[in-house]
Amino acid sequence: MDFESAADRVDVSKPHPARRYDYWLGGSANFEADRASADAVAEAFPSIHFAVLENRSFLRRAVPYLVETAGIRQFLDIGTGLPTAGNVHELAQGIAPESRVVYVDNDPIVLYHARELLHSTPEGATSYIDADLREPATILTHPALTGTLDLDRPVALMLCAVLHFLTDAMHPYDVVRELCAALPSGSYLTMTHATDDHLSVEDKAASVEANERSGVPFQLRSTAEFTRFFDGLELVCPGIVSVIEWRPTEWRPHPRKEAVSMLGAVARIP
């Protein structure tokens, strides 16, 4: 994998979700276009920083559940984003060193930094695929996936804060259905998604306008729309809830779910 040449392919004039997310998390691997796009969204949804932090907190609870309770040892993390503290392989291998993780993203900057995601334990393995979620067949047949994961054994499919970048015109339900269909019984789907459940008509209109102005395709979805992604799957308790309400491990002050506006769920593939 040519990490170095990845940086040469970066178009700094166009915002990218991974770099925008990095900006909200306080990172430095972003550019003016990313920051301008992120600020446009924050104008309509000022608590966006809470949302991204609570999304990461959800991930830090979901992965241990999948390893310790569900017995999962294989992960397919699509929409990985830039490496930060508490990556999936760090969380999983910290509990079960033999865990194997495949990361997927389509930003050359993420590819450039992907070496940080490949520091696996000797017992486990990690790999990275430079690919787009909208092309699931490319991901599922990629040598890095087939050489790292055994698709005859359960896999946790991680789609955290990524499906809202697929508008209805991009057929997101078909994408998730195709990915889940490729995984054996006993696998899991873990997903978070921005929601418009708590927005007034006026605020929703402002959010839509801000996202259009940001230059990044984005679609908020209601709980009912989010639930459709889990049709035919077995939801893990507590089901579909705000990310702040999904299996909290300890009491801590946190923003109201209206300020986070992010749904989360984990479900078993029967």
C-alpha positions as CSV (number, residue, x, y, z in Angstrom):
1,M,0.0,0.0,0.0
2,D,1.5,3.3,-1.1
3,F,1.0,5.5,2.0
4,E,3.3,8.3,0.8
5,S,1.6,9.0,-2.5
6,A,-1.8,9.2,-0.8
7,A,-1.0,12.7,0.3
8,D,-0.4,13.8,-3.3
9,R,-4.0,12.8,-4.1
10,V,-5.6,15.0,-1.5
11,D,-7.9,17.8,-2.9
12,V,-7.6,20.5,-0.3
13,S,-10.2,22.6,-2.1
14,K,-13.0,20.2,-1.2
15,P,-14.2,19.3,2.3
16,H,-14.2,15.6,3.3
17,P,-16.3,14.1,6.2
18,A,-13.2,12.4,7.8
19,R,-11.2,15.6,7.9
20,R,-14.2,17.7,9.1
21,Y,-14.8,15.2,11.9
22,D,-11.1,15.5,12.8
23,Y,-11.6,19.3,13.1
24,W,-14.6,18.9,15.4
25,L,-12.5,16.5,17.6
26,G,-9.7,19.1,17.8
27,G,-7.3,17.4,15.4
28,S,-4.9,19.0,13.0
29,A,-5.3,16.9,9.8
30,N,-7.7,19.2,8.1
31,F,-7.7,22.1,5.7
32,E,-9.5,25.4,5.2
33,A,-12.2,23.9,3.1
34,D,-12.9,21.3,5.8
35,R,-13.0,23.9,8.5
36,A,-15.3,26.2,6.5
37,S,-17.6,23.3,5.9
38,A,-17.6,22.3,9.5
39,D,-18.3,25.8,10.7
40,A,-21.3,26.0,8.3
41,V,-22.8,23.0,9.9
42,A,-22.0,24.3,13.4
43,E,-23.9,27.5,12.6
44,A,-27.1,25.5,12.3
45,F,-26.2,22.9,14.9
46,P,-23.9,24.5,17.5
47,S,-23.7,21.4,19.7
48,I,-22.1,19.4,16.9
49,H,-19.0,19.0,19.0
50,F,-21.0,17.2,21.7
51,A,-22.4,14.9,19.0
52,V,-19.0,13.8,17.7
53,L,-17.6,13.2,21.2
54,E,-20.6,11.2,22.3
55,N,-20.4,9.2,19.1
56,R,-16.8,8.2,20.0
57,S,-18.0,7.4,23.5
58,F,-20.6,5.1,22.1
59,L,-17.9,3.3,20.1
60,R,-15.8,2.8,23.2
61,R,-18.8,1.0,24.8
62,A,-20.0,-0.9,21.8
63,V,-16.7,-2.6,21.0
64,P,-16.1,-4.1,24.5
65,Y,-19.7,-5.3,24.4
66,L,-19.1,-7.0,21.1
67,V,-15.9,-8.6,22.3
68,E,-16.8,-9.6,25.9
69,T,-20.5,-10.4,25.6
70,A,-21.1,-11.3,22.0
71,G,-17.7,-13.1,21.6
72,I,-16.8,-11.2,18.4
73,R,-13.2,-11.4,17.2
74,Q,-13.5,-9.9,13.8
75,F,-14.4,-6.3,12.9
76,L,-15.1,-4.5,9.6
77,D,-15.0,-0.8,10.3
78,I,-16.3,1.3,7.4
79,G,-15.9,5.1,7.5
80,T,-13.0,4.8,9.9
81,G,-11.9,8.4,9.8
82,L,-8.5,9.6,10.9
83,P,-6.8,7.6,13.7
84,T,-7.5,8.9,17.2
85,A,-7.4,7.5,20.7
86,G,-9.5,4.4,21.1
87,N,-9.5,3.0,17.6
88,V,-11.4,-0.3,17.1
89,H,-8.4,-2.5,17.1
90,E,-7.0,-0.9,20.2
91,L,-10.3,-1.5,22.1
92,A,-10.8,-5.0,20.8
93,Q,-7.2,-6.3,21.1
94,G,-7.0,-4.7,24.5
95,I,-9.5,-7.3,25.6
96,A,-8.9,-10.1,23.1
97,P,-5.4,-9.8,21.5
98,E,-6.4,-12.2,18.7
99,S,-9.0,-9.8,17.3
100,R,-8.7,-9.0,13.6
101,V,-9.9,-5.6,12.2
102,V,-10.3,-4.3,8.6
103,Y,-10.6,-0.5,8.3
104,V,-12.2,1.2,5.3
105,D,-12.2,4.8,4.2
106,N,-12.0,6.8,1.0
107,D,-10.0,9.9,2.0
108,P,-6.3,9.9,0.9
109,I,-5.4,11.7,4.2
110,V,-6.9,8.8,6.2
111,L,-4.9,6.4,4.0
112,Y,-1.7,8.4,4.6
113,H,-2.3,8.1,8.4
114,A,-3.5,4.5,8.2
115,R,-0.1,3.1,9.3
116,E,-1.2,4.1,12.8
117,L,-4.2,1.7,12.4
118,L,-1.9,-1.2,11.4
119,H,-0.1,-1.6,14.7
120,S,-1.7,-4.9,15.6
121,T,-0.9,-7.3,18.4
122,P,1.2,-10.3,17.2
123,E,-1.8,-12.6,17.9
124,G,-4.3,-10.5,15.8
125,A,-4.2,-8.5,12.6
126,T,-5.3,-5.2,11.1
127,S,-5.6,-4.0,7.5
128,Y,-6.8,-1.0,5.6
129,I,-8.9,-0.6,2.4
130,D,-9.0,2.6,0.4
131,A,-12.6,2.2,-0.8
132,D,-16.1,3.8,-0.8
133,L,-19.0,2.6,1.3
134,R,-21.2,3.1,-1.8
135,E,-19.4,0.2,-3.5
136,P,-19.9,-2.7,-1.0
137,A,-18.9,-5.4,-3.5
138,T,-15.5,-3.7,-3.9
139,I,-15.0,-3.9,-0.1
140,L,-16.2,-7.4,0.3
141,T,-14.0,-8.8,-2.4
142,H,-10.9,-6.8,-1.6
143,P,-7.8,-8.9,-0.9
144,A,-7.1,-7.0,2.3
145,L,-10.5,-8.1,3.6
146,T,-10.4,-11.7,2.4
147,G,-6.8,-12.0,3.7
148,T,-7.6,-10.7,7.1
149,L,-11.2,-11.8,7.9
150,D,-12.8,-15.2,7.7
151,L,-16.3,-14.5,6.4
152,D,-17.4,-18.0,7.5
153,R,-17.1,-16.7,11.1
154,P,-19.0,-13.9,12.8
155,V,-18.0,-10.3,12.0
156,A,-19.0,-7.0,13.6
157,L,-19.8,-4.5,10.9
158,M,-19.2,-1.0,12.2
159,L,-21.0,1.9,10.5
160,C,-20.6,4.7,13.0
161,A,-21.5,8.2,11.9
162,V,-21.1,7.4,8.2
163,L,-24.6,6.4,6.8
164,H,-25.9,10.0,7.1
165,F,-23.4,10.9,4.3
166,L,-25.5,8.7,2.0
167,T,-28.6,10.4,0.8
168,D,-31.6,8.4,-0.3
169,A,-30.5,8.8,-3.9
170,M,-27.4,6.8,-3.0
171,H,-29.5,3.8,-1.8
172,P,-28.2,3.5,1.7
173,Y,-30.6,0.7,2.7
174,D,-29.4,-1.4,-0.2
175,V,-25.8,-0.8,0.8
176,V,-26.4,-2.0,4.4
177,R,-28.4,-4.9,3.2
178,E,-25.7,-6.1,0.8
179,L,-23.0,-5.8,3.5
180,C,-25.1,-7.7,6.1
181,A,-26.0,-10.4,3.6
182,A,-22.3,-11.2,3.1
183,L,-21.8,-11.9,6.8
184,P,-22.6,-15.2,8.5
185,S,-25.2,-15.8,11.2
186,G,-24.0,-14.5,14.6
187,S,-22.5,-11.4,13.1
188,Y,-23.5,-7.9,14.3
189,L,-24.3,-4.6,12.8
190,T,-23.3,-1.5,14.9
191,M,-24.5,1.9,13.6
192,T,-24.8,5.5,14.7
193,H,-26.7,8.1,12.7
194,A,-27.5,11.8,13.0
195,T,-31.3,12.4,13.5
196,D,-33.8,15.2,13.0
197,D,-36.1,13.8,15.8
198,H,-35.6,16.8,18.0
199,L,-35.6,19.6,15.4
200,S,-38.4,22.0,14.8
201,V,-39.6,22.5,11.2
202,E,-37.6,25.7,11.2
203,D,-34.4,24.2,12.6
204,K,-34.6,21.2,10.3
205,A,-34.9,23.6,7.3
206,A,-31.9,25.5,8.6
207,S,-29.9,22.3,9.1
208,V,-30.7,21.2,5.5
209,E,-29.6,24.5,4.2
210,A,-26.4,24.5,6.2
211,N,-25.5,21.0,5.0
212,E,-26.1,22.0,1.4
213,R,-23.9,25.0,1.9
214,S,-21.2,22.8,3.6
215,G,-20.5,21.0,0.3
216,V,-20.8,17.5,1.8
217,P,-23.8,15.4,1.0
218,F,-25.7,14.7,4.3
219,Q,-29.1,13.5,5.3
220,L,-30.6,13.5,8.8
221,R,-33.0,10.6,9.4
222,S,-35.8,10.0,11.9
223,T,-35.9,7.1,14.3
224,A,-38.3,5.4,12.0
225,E,-36.0,5.8,9.1
226,F,-33.0,4.7,11.1
227,T,-34.9,1.6,12.3
228,R,-35.3,0.4,8.7
229,F,-31.6,-0.3,8.5
230,F,-32.2,-3.1,11.1
231,D,-35.1,-4.8,9.4
232,G,-34.8,-8.6,10.0
233,L,-32.0,-8.2,12.6
234,E,-32.2,-8.8,16.3
235,L,-31.7,-5.6,18.2
236,V,-29.5,-5.8,21.4
237,C,-31.1,-4.2,24.5
238,P,-31.8,-1.2,24.8
239,G,-32.5,-1.2,21.1
240,I,-32.5,2.0,19.1
241,V,-31.8,5.0,21.4
242,S,-29.7,8.1,21.7
243,V,-26.0,7.2,21.7
244,I,-25.8,8.7,25.2
245,E,-28.4,6.1,26.4
246,W,-26.8,3.0,24.9
247,R,-25.5,0.9,27.8
248,P,-23.8,3.7,29.8
249,T,-21.1,2.2,31.9
250,E,-21.0,4.9,34.6
251,W,-22.8,8.0,35.6
252,R,-21.3,11.1,34.2
253,P,-22.6,14.6,33.2
254,H,-23.4,14.7,29.5
255,P,-25.4,16.9,27.2
256,R,-29.1,16.3,26.6
257,K,-29.9,13.9,23.8
258,E,-31.4,16.9,21.9
259,A,-28.0,18.5,21.9
260,V,-26.4,15.3,20.5
261,S,-29.1,14.2,18.1
262,M,-27.4,11.0,17.3
263,L,-29.0,7.5,17.3
264,G,-27.2,4.3,18.0
265,A,-27.9,0.6,18.0
266,V,-26.3,-2.8,17.9
267,A,-28.1,-5.8,16.3
268,R,-27.3,-9.5,15.7
269,I,-27.6,-10.9,12.2
270,P,-29.6,-14.1,12.6
